[in-house]
């Protein structure tokens, strides 16, 4: 009988559209470059992640996976990975804080050789609480900006116990995942949660890194009147020249209909900001952790809290204003949407897979520091993507290559 379960179908749909991963999969099945390697993963457990985990297993690895966010799991995919693919997965949508850390630790009970992290929690637990596992670990990958910031802080403090690769800053990751992926999926999450019109709305985007750029671009494309907040003067000038207004948060929030945070920093919107906000402000976060928004203060200081839609709670503040918070301030594109588009995560997870393979083959040469993804891997994924798109590009001729290296010729 044909399997028509929701999760199984979502996994199949994703696999059909992950053309780069499919090309790598053919070689991984043939060569088994990860044979005997134990990999513990903390990622957003949904369809694209499932195909990535299966790719690593098809490459010979033993996999155990948990979620990197209490609200980001797709339960239908979790069940399919467990039941149809017999994979060890510890995740569910709506985990308590206790369950979240319990599942991370169960993932680490595999005694991994490689860690694949999204946000840095697995690395933090191993470094502080599960030091007995360190002898087995040869290194790992980090997927997102928040985790990379943590890793560099650990390296600076001498607390990083094994080599880690900064997957987030690979060109084929952040140029596409952070900009086009976050831009579209944040929009998807907000629209799914609210069903409001964005055209003509005053929208504040906090942060103009690659994620903020993508969000601002998509909001503008739907007719939103976008203001950007920044702490970096270079990015602020860039935002202005891209056609956006630029203001401090406490000024911008006074007229905003919608605020979206995307910085990776805590307290981007303060409780004091919310007290001067426009009535009925909609508030969403697209950063990894929900500390960009003062959720704890909203919980403790609000006069009233009540649900107004499936993913939205309304808080009545002490001044009488109301704030509508989407998905408890969690990652809105996954907590209220379906995450990044399939084709985007195809490139990101291909970078992850090839970097894991590189780590296994070269770990003895690596120090306890944060490494960039090798340029060769970036270019391999780019070329595989061109092939998947049935596109071709020019190459330098011998004459052009010689000209590019010649400093005397001039013309």
Phi and psi in degrees as a GROMACS rama.xvg file:
@    title "Ramachandran Plot"
@    xaxis  label "Phi"
@    yaxis  label "Psi"
@TYPE xy
-67.5459  135.533  UNK-2
-79.7465  116.241  UNK-3
-118.228  22.0509  UNK-4
-66.0602  150.235  UNK-5
-56.7662  -48.4115  UNK-6
-64.9315  -41.9036  UNK-7
-62.2201  -42.7197  UNK-8
-65.7066  -39.4178  UNK-9
-64.5281  -39.8074  UNK-10
-64.3566  -42.7764  UNK-11
-64.5585  -41.7223  UNK-12
-60.8406  -43.4434  UNK-13
-63.7552  -46.5865  UNK-14
-59.3202  -39.8409  UNK-15
-61.3377  -26.9897  UNK-16
-107.121  7.34671  UNK-17
-104.376  77.3964  UNK-18
-70.9098  -32.7683  UNK-19
-69.318  -47.7116  UNK-20
-56.7976  -40.3422  UNK-21
-62.4166  -38.0632  UNK-22
-68.0987  -38.99  UNK-23
-68.4343  -37.4516  UNK-24
-57.5596  -41.3642  UNK-25
-56.8096  -43.9975  UNK-26
-72.6166  -39.9804  UNK-27
-61.9011  -41.1011  UNK-28
-63.6535  -38.3888  UNK-29
-74.9315  -43.815  UNK-30
-96.8401  -23.504  UNK-31
50.0955  57.1953  UNK-32
-68.9189  -14.1194  UNK-33
-109.778  20.1016  UNK-34
-57.4853  126.421  UNK-35
83.156  -1.60732  UNK-36
-88.3483  131.998  UNK-37
-96.7665  126.72  UNK-38
-124.108  123.163  UNK-39
-100.767  129.63  UNK-40
-124.073  135.998  UNK-41
-123.956  99.9465  UNK-42
-137.647  172.384  UNK-43
-71.445  114.922  UNK-44
-84.7687  94.9675  UNK-45
-143.297  -170.417  UNK-46
-60.0837  -46.7314  UNK-47
-65.0758  -39.1685  UNK-48
-63.0304  -38.337  UNK-49
-60.8702  -42.7798  UNK-50
-65.0519  -37.4322  UNK-51
-62.2682  -46.7428  UNK-52
-61.6597  -40.4421  UNK-53
-65.7189  -36.3992  UNK-54
-59.7125  -45.8404  UNK-55
-63.678  -39.8478  UNK-56
-66.5931  -38.9306  UNK-57
-65.3952  -23.1541  UNK-58
-83.124  2.71718  UNK-59
108.968  -5.19058  UNK-60
-81.6633  154.672  UNK-61
-96.1941  127.386  UNK-62
-117.467  138.614  UNK-63
-136.938  133.851  UNK-64
-134.239  143.774  UNK-65
-134.616  173.331  UNK-66
-85.0085  153.634  UNK-67
-103.408  8.5496  UNK-68
-156.138  132.977  UNK-69
-61.6136  -21.099  UNK-70
-113.954  5.3531  UNK-71
-98.7173  -0.667201  UNK-72
-80.0719  145.668  UNK-73
-98.6545  105.513  UNK-74
-59.6339  -33.656  UNK-75
-64.8548  -37.5554  UNK-76
-72.5664  -41.1366  UNK-77
-54.9514  -48.3332  UNK-78
-64.1014  -38.922  UNK-79
-67.9179  -41.5756  UNK-80
-60.6124  -39.5171  UNK-81
-71.4165  -49.6159  UNK-82
-83.585  -43.4836  UNK-83
-88.3041  -32.5059  UNK-84
-112.66  0.217313  UNK-85
53.6799  42.7927  UNK-86
-101.724  143.436  UNK-87
-80.4806  109.08  UNK-88
-129.873  128.827  UNK-89
-118.01  93.8741  UNK-90
-165.889  151.535  UNK-91
-160.837  154.322  UNK-92
-73.8599  129.587  UNK-93
89.7513  34.1203  UNK-94
-65.4943  142.333  UNK-95
-74.1477  165.785  UNK-96
-59.8935  -39.3606  UNK-97
-63.8642  -43.7678  UNK-98
-65.2922  -39.4207  UNK-99
-56.1056  -49.6418  UNK-100
-74.7522  -29.571  UNK-101
-61.838  -43.7102  UNK-102
-68.8616  -39.3606  UNK-103
-59.0844  -43.0492  UNK-104
-68.776  -35.8429  UNK-105
-63.7556  -35.725  UNK-106
-64.3903  -38.6585  UNK-107
-75.8872  -17.4977  UNK-108
-62.9856  -13.7571  UNK-109
-62.9947  -18.312  UNK-110
60.4724  65.6537  UNK-111
-71.3341  156.978  UNK-112
-93.7744  -30.5559  UNK-113
-130.039  139.094  UNK-114
-112.663  131.315  UNK-115
-116.924  112.243  UNK-116
-118.269  154.274  UNK-117
-138.191  93.613  UNK-118
112.118  -15.1203  UNK-119
91.9707  4.52593  UNK-120
-69.4785  -38.2988  UNK-121
-63.0847  -44.9951  UNK-122
-61.8617  -41.5306  UNK-123
-62.6313  -45.0616  UNK-124
-63.9372  -45.7303  UNK-125
-62.2634  -40.4541  UNK-126
-72.1014  -29.1329  UNK-127
-106.958  -41.4483  UNK-128
-114.361  -24.451  UNK-129
-120.263  49.3814  UNK-130
-65.2377  -16.0682  UNK-131
-64.4831  -17.6762  UNK-132
-88.1266  -10.6795  UNK-133
-61.1618  -34.7846  UNK-134
-63.1133  -26.34  UNK-135
-84.9124  -21.2314  UNK-136
-86.787  125.671  UNK-137
-96.2405  -14.4883  UNK-138
150.612  -166.829  UNK-139
-172.673  -175.911  UNK-140
-122.23  147.979  UNK-141
-121.999  130.869  UNK-142
-86.077  -34.2779  UNK-143
-128.87  164.941  UNK-144
-55.7935  -47.1768  UNK-145
-57.9268  -45.0052  UNK-146
-66.4694  -38.3655  UNK-147
-64.3445  -40.7988  UNK-148
-58.1411  -43.8317  UNK-149
-60.043  -44.6975  UNK-150
-63.2534  -43.2841  UNK-151
-65.143  -35.5023  UNK-152
-65.1092  -40.593  UNK-153
-65.2405  -42.6334  UNK-154
-61.5906  -44.2342  UNK-155
-61.5565  -36.0639  UNK-156
-85.4399  -0.404046  UNK-157
73.7813  21.182  UNK-158
-100.754  -4.04341  UNK-159
-81.6178  122.147  UNK-160
-96.7431  -6.79981  UNK-161
-159.116  160.744  UNK-162
-67.3234  141.01  UNK-163
-131.562  142.056  UNK-164
-100.378  133.367  UNK-165
-84.9369  83.8696  UNK-166
-67.8177  -32.8028  UNK-167
-54.6593  -38.1075  UNK-168
-93.2996  5.25462  UNK-169
-62.5359  141.041  UNK-170
-60.4547  -41.8375  UNK-171
-75.0975  -2.21099  UNK-172
-98.9103  -67.6271  UNK-173
-74.8714  -26.1514  UNK-174
-64.1204  -29.4426  UNK-175
-111.474  -52.9696  UNK-176
-59.8001  -54.4803  UNK-177
-70.9188  -34.0057  UNK-178
-90.5056  -65.1269  UNK-179
-75.8913  -37.2741  UNK-180
-67.067  -54.192  UNK-181
-64.3769  -38.9164  UNK-182
-58.2926  -50.7158  UNK-183
-72.7391  -42.3432  UNK-184
-73.4499  -31.2726  UNK-185
-64.4347  -43.4046  UNK-186
-60.1146  -43.197  UNK-187
-59.922  -46.3707  UNK-188
-62.7457  -44.3044  UNK-189
-66.1728  -43.4097  UNK-190
-66.0911  -40.3134  UNK-191
-63.66  -37.7309  UNK-192
-76.3888  -34.9547  UNK-193
-111.881  -35.772  UNK-194
56.4092  34.9086  UNK-195
-100.601  157.926  UNK-196
-78.6349  133.214  UNK-197
-94.9008  -24.0139  UNK-198
-60.3637  126.756  UNK-199
85.6836  -9.57009  UNK-200
-76.8  146.236  UNK-201
-88.6492  115.263  UNK-202
-120.104  129.759  UNK-203
-106.781  127.24  UNK-204
-110.766  116.938  UNK-205
-88.6102  112.117  UNK-206
103.095  132.708  UNK-207
-123.762  39.7581  UNK-208
-76.2332  -165.603  UNK-209
-61.6197  -38.1668  UNK-210
-67.3478  -47.1134  UNK-211
-61.3109  -37.8353  UNK-212
-60.9408  -44.1696  UNK-213
-64.2635  -42.4643  UNK-214
-65.0421  -47.6667  UNK-215
-60.4729  -41.2536  UNK-216
-62.0562  -45.6273  UNK-217
-69.9916  -39.2153  UNK-218
-63.2025  -42.0584  UNK-219
-63.7739  -38.6163  UNK-220
-62.7966  -25.8979  UNK-221
-95.4797  11.4889  UNK-222
92.3661  9.7098  UNK-223
-71.4796  148.313  UNK-224
-96.4164  98.67  UNK-225
-97.8666  131.895  UNK-226
-116.87  137.846  UNK-227
-108.207  138.813  UNK-228
-110.986  142.861  UNK-229
-150.885  158.711  UNK-230
-111.414  -11.8011  UNK-231
-98.4606  118.006  UNK-232
-63.6189  -32.0136  UNK-233
-66.199  -47.5005  UNK-234
-66.3158  -32.9248  UNK-235
-65.475  -42.1881  UNK-236
-63.9822  -41.7423  UNK-237
-59.9466  -45.0051  UNK-238
-60.3228  -42.2715  UNK-239
-62.8154  -42.1214  UNK-240
-74.6585  -17.228  UNK-241
-83.4047  -0.175678  UNK-242
99.0912  14.752  UNK-243
-105.209  148.709  UNK-244
-72.0918  151.25  UNK-245
-131.28  124.52  UNK-246
-146.623  161.616  UNK-247
-67.5243  153.694  UNK-248
-57.6021  -42.4556  UNK-249
-64.9461  -24.9526  UNK-250
-84.2731  -45.6621  UNK-251
-65.077  -36.2869  UNK-252
-70.6343  -18.0044  UNK-253
-66.7316  -25.0483  UNK-254
-115.364  1.85291  UNK-255
-76.4232  140.374  UNK-256
-91.0814  -28.5236  UNK-257
-145.235  134.575  UNK-258
-122.539  131.288  UNK-259
-123.96  124.115  UNK-260
-97.9693  142.14  UNK-261
-155.175  56.3807  UNK-262
-118.189  -27.791  UNK-263
79.7652  6.33679  UNK-264
-112.191  150.157  UNK-265
-81.2879  155.886  UNK-266
53.7049  41.7635  UNK-267
-67.4949  -37.7125  UNK-268
-109.89  121.926  UNK-269
-93.7638  164.979  UNK-270
-62.7962  -35.3287  UNK-271
-62.6191  -36.0066  UNK-272
-62.6778  -41.7961  UNK-273
-65.2856  -29.648  UNK-274
-69.818  -20.5393  UNK-275
-106.753  6.03977  UNK-276
-71.5962  158.194  UNK-277
-63.0757  144.725  UNK-278
-61.5413  142.08  UNK-279
66.1007  29.8374  UNK-280
-59.4259  137.114  UNK-281
-97.9969  131.82  UNK-282
-124.619  128.467  UNK-283
-138.811  152.754  UNK-284
-124.219  133.24  UNK-285
-116.536  10.1087  UNK-286
-85.3914  168.269  UNK-287
-65.1596  -45.2057  UNK-288
-105.768  155.939  UNK-289
-85.8626  14.1764  UNK-290
-85.1379  2.91115  UNK-291
-71.2692  -22.8432  UNK-292
-114.702  141.129  UNK-293
-77.616  65.3156  UNK-294
-61.4998  -43.265  UNK-295
-62.5914  -39.8063  UNK-296
-68.8028  -37.2327  UNK-297
-60.4537  -41.5254  UNK-298
-66.1091  -40.2036  UNK-299
-87.1607  -28.8909  UNK-300
-104.079  -17.3061  UNK-301
-69.0784  148.43  UNK-302
-77.6728  -24.3825  UNK-303
-158.716  146.889  UNK-304
-136.401  132.13  UNK-305
-153.215  147.854  UNK-306
-74.0321  139.264  UNK-307
-121.228  -18.9995  UNK-308
-148.385  175.815  UNK-309
-54.6475  -39.369  UNK-310
-113.03  14.4164  UNK-311
-128.011  129.771  UNK-312
-109.822  138.658  UNK-313
-103.349  127.842  UNK-314
-108.831  130.378  UNK-315
-97.2991  117.806  UNK-316
-81.7131  169.395  UNK-317
-65.0156  -20.9179  UNK-318
-92.1503  5.19662  UNK-319
95.4001  -15.9238  UNK-320
-70.296  158.774  UNK-321
-119.116  146.015  UNK-322
-124.385  128.675  UNK-323
-101.342  110.814  UNK-324
-102.241  124.498  UNK-325
-86.5509  129.598  UNK-326
55.834  38.0144  UNK-327
56.7486  23.8964  UNK-328
77.791  7.38161  UNK-329
-77.8165  173.952  UNK-330
-54.9928  104.019  UNK-331
-66.3074  -30.4844  UNK-332
-71.1834  -20.5671  UNK-333
-110.048  -35.0202  UNK-334
-70.2724  -28.9011  UNK-335
-122.868  -3.78179  UNK-336
-132.476  -161.74  UNK-337
-107.35  12.2738  UNK-338
80.8385  -173.3  UNK-339
-62.0598  151.56  UNK-340
-57.3067  152.27  UNK-341
-54.9508  -48.4027  UNK-342
-64.5783  -27.9392  UNK-343
-70.8296  -49.8076  UNK-344
-68.9549  -23.4959  UNK-345
-55.8045  -45.6275  UNK-346
-70.4846  -42.7345  UNK-347
-63.1739  -44.0944  UNK-348
-74.9725  -24.7074  UNK-349
-66.6167  -41.0232  UNK-350
-58.4436  -45.0616  UNK-351
-59.1704  -48.5217  UNK-352
-62.9301  -45.9175  UNK-353
-70.0076  -32.2475  UNK-354
-70.811  -37.4918  UNK-355
-61.7462  -41.9564  UNK-356
-62.2856  -43.773  UNK-357
-60.6401  -43.2028  UNK-358
-60.0075  -45.4704  UNK-359
-61.8586  -38.3478  UNK-360
-80.5823  -23.1976  UNK-361
-124.71  10.1686  UNK-362
-61.0731  -28.2945  UNK-363
-67.8226  -19.554  UNK-364
-90.6353  -7.4782  UNK-365
-96.1676  146.923  UNK-366
-98.3468  175.058  UNK-367
-82.3621  76.7497  UNK-368
-151.411  174.834  UNK-369
-92.9029  126.429  UNK-370
-112.209  145.411  UNK-371
-74.1408  155.679  UNK-372
-63.5964  131.762  UNK-373
-54.4134  137.844  UNK-374
-55.7167  -35.0706  UNK-375
-59.0041  -37.8565  UNK-376
-69.84  -43.4364  UNK-377
-54.2294  -47.6522  UNK-378
-69.0002  -35.119  UNK-379
-62.5075  -44.8614  UNK-380
-65.0859  -39.8894  UNK-381
-61.2511  -43.499  UNK-382
-68.3298  -37.7556  UNK-383
-65.103  -36.8505  UNK-384
-67.8486  -41.3421  UNK-385
-58.791  -41.7352  UNK-386
-63.6828  -42.785  UNK-387
-63.7163  -31.5549  UNK-388
-85.6577  -1.56629  UNK-389
58.2719  44.3067  UNK-390
-116.115  153.4  UNK-391
-133.987  155.9  UNK-392
-131.926  167.104  UNK-393
-74.9285  160.884  UNK-394
-128.223  151.275  UNK-395
-64.322  137.573  UNK-396
-78.0593  166.843  UNK-397
-57.4486  -39.6886  UNK-398
-63.562  -43.4511  UNK-399
-66.83  -40.4765  UNK-400
-63.0211  -41.6953  UNK-401
-64.8992  -40.7926  UNK-402
-62.4241  -40.434  UNK-403
-65.5405  -25.337  UNK-404
-96.8172  -4.83194  UNK-405
-92.9451  124.957  UNK-406
-102.146  -9.58179  UNK-407
-93.2718  -32.0576  UNK-408
-63.9828  -45.4336  UNK-409
81.7566  -49.023  UNK-410
